[in-house]
């Protein structure tokens, strides 16, 4: 058994689709700077210089997974299940 802490990672999505993965504490600090207009036109992130105007947002891994599934044509029904593009949902159907 180890005492390692799980580091929560989030993704900063930057145009044109670049993903910069950060631990949540770093992302929170960057978010705060952006919200409070403390960031300049450019910020340094993980050794990169990023134009703040190109930041699309900071997202959880689940957000990105859902986004990618929708890009592939899948959709989520009201029962929280994913279906292919032309698939009919039968999740609530009584058998």
C-alpha positions as CSV (number, residue, x, y, z in Angstrom):
1,X,0.0,0.0,0.0
2,X,1.3,3.4,-0.9
3,X,0.6,6.8,0.5
4,X,0.7,8.6,-2.8
5,X,-1.8,11.3,-3.4
6,X,-3.8,11.3,-6.6
7,X,-3.2,14.5,-8.4
8,X,-6.3,15.8,-10.1
9,X,-5.5,16.9,-13.6
10,X,-7.5,19.2,-15.8
11,X,-7.0,20.3,-19.4
12,X,-6.5,23.8,-20.6
13,X,-7.7,23.8,-24.2
14,X,-6.0,26.4,-26.4
15,X,-6.8,27.2,-30.0
16,X,-6.3,25.5,-32.3
17,X,-7.0,22.4,-30.2
18,X,-3.8,22.2,-28.2
19,X,-4.3,20.5,-24.8
20,X,-2.2,21.6,-21.9
21,X,-2.7,19.3,-18.9
22,X,-2.2,20.9,-15.5
23,X,-2.7,19.8,-11.9
24,X,-5.9,21.4,-10.5
25,X,-4.1,23.7,-8.1
26,X,-2.1,25.3,-11.0
27,X,-5.3,25.6,-13.1
28,X,-7.1,27.3,-10.2
29,X,-4.3,29.9,-9.8
30,X,-4.4,30.5,-13.6
31,X,-8.2,30.8,-13.6
32,X,-8.1,33.2,-10.7
33,X,-5.6,35.4,-12.6
34,X,-7.7,35.3,-15.7
35,X,-10.9,36.1,-13.9
36,X,-9.4,39.0,-12.0
37,X,-7.7,40.4,-15.1
38,X,-4.3,39.9,-13.4
39,X,-2.9,38.0,-16.4
40,X,-1.3,40.0,-19.2
41,X,-1.9,39.3,-22.8
42,X,0.5,36.3,-22.5
43,X,1.0,33.9,-19.7
44,X,3.6,31.2,-19.1
45,X,2.2,27.7,-18.7
46,X,4.3,24.6,-18.3
47,X,7.1,26.1,-20.3
48,X,4.9,27.5,-23.0
49,X,4.0,31.1,-23.7
50,X,0.2,31.3,-24.3
51,X,-1.9,34.2,-25.6
52,X,-4.8,34.4,-23.1
53,X,-7.1,35.3,-26.0
54,X,-6.5,31.8,-27.4
55,X,-7.6,29.9,-24.2
56,X,-10.9,28.2,-24.9
57,X,-11.2,27.1,-21.3
58,X,-10.1,24.7,-18.5
59,X,-11.9,21.4,-18.6
60,X,-12.1,18.2,-16.7
61,X,-11.2,14.9,-18.3
62,X,-14.9,14.0,-18.3
63,X,-15.7,17.1,-20.2
64,X,-13.2,16.3,-22.9
65,X,-14.3,12.7,-23.1
66,X,-18.0,13.8,-23.6
67,X,-16.9,16.3,-26.2
68,X,-14.9,13.7,-28.2
69,X,-17.8,11.3,-28.1
70,X,-20.1,14.0,-29.5
71,X,-17.6,14.8,-32.2
72,X,-17.7,11.1,-33.2
73,X,-21.5,11.4,-33.6
74,X,-22.5,9.7,-30.3
75,X,-25.2,11.2,-28.1
76,X,-26.2,10.8,-24.5
77,X,-29.8,9.9,-23.5
78,X,-31.7,11.0,-20.5
79,X,-30.6,7.7,-18.8
80,X,-27.0,8.9,-19.0
81,X,-26.0,6.2,-21.5
82,X,-24.1,6.9,-24.8
83,X,-25.5,5.8,-28.1
84,X,-24.2,5.7,-31.7
85,X,-25.4,8.4,-34.1
86,X,-28.5,6.6,-35.5
87,X,-29.1,4.2,-32.6
88,X,-32.5,4.4,-30.9
89,X,-32.4,4.6,-27.1
90,X,-34.1,1.6,-25.4
91,X,-32.7,2.3,-22.0
92,X,-36.1,3.1,-20.3
93,X,-37.9,0.4,-22.2
94,X,-39.5,-2.3,-20.0
95,X,-38.6,-5.8,-21.2
